[in-house]
Amino acid sequence: MKQQSVVLIGLMGAGKSTVGRLLAERLGVEFIDLDREIEQAEGRPIAAIFDAVGEAGFREIETIALRQLAGRSAAVVATGGGTPVDNDNRQRLAALGRVVWLDVSTAVAVRRTAGSVRPLLSGDSPAERLEALRSERLPAYAWADLKVNADLPAEAVVSEIERQL
């Protein structure tokens, strides 16, 4: 039987990329960061894509990148924070393997994203924006197969994912 992938979802700042790299190493599989795949395919950073085509255009590009993961060998996949909001994307993620929600508190997400360029956090109050995104996306995140407290250090999160798998 083909080994399934592990798909990480959650709010920006949840540690999907950091945890994903560590988990892939522990499981002995490839690590795929969907945002990096998109940047490579588009030849520009996520922020530039958002500037050029807006969030709706970015989501279309993201869906194409997600479709291209179908049929690849088992991996740990870190998605963008908004990837699972679209129902069709949720079905694509589920087809890849076990979906793990890295549930991060707003306070920790604010701390982890401080100083980084995040198109959806531009404006006066990143904390308010993160809280709004978290509330808006909660149903999409709660759909995951597993839920892990992502406020913990990355190694502890990886260990908890392994325990739950």
C-alpha positions, 0 to 999 in steps of 0.5 A: 500500500502506498504511504500517504502524505501528511498535510499541514494546515493552519493560520500563518505563524502556526509553524507549518514550514518549520514543523513540516521540514522536521516531520519530513526528516523524521518520516524520511519523506520529501518536504513540500512547501506549497507557497515555495512551489508557487513562488518557483512556478511564478518566478516571484514572491507571494507578496508580488503575486498578491500585488499583481493578481490580488487574493482571488488570483493567488487562490487560483494559482494556489489551486493549480499548484495543489492539483499538481501534487496529486499522484506524487509520492508520500511527502509532508506538505505545508499549505498556505493559511488560506488553502483549505478555505475552498471546499474543492481544495479541502477535497484535494488535501484529503486525497493526498493523505492525513490532514493535520491542523496546527492550531496556533493562538493569535498571540503566538501567531502575531509574535511569529509573523512580526517583521515578515512580509505577509500580504494579508497582514498589511495595515495597522493592526496585524493582531486584529487581522490575524484574529479575524482570519483565524475566526473566518477560517476556523471551520475549514481548519476544524475539518482536519483529521487531527488537531495539534497545539502549535503554540508548543515548540516545533519539536514538541509539535512534531512529536505530537503529530507522530503520536497521533498518526 
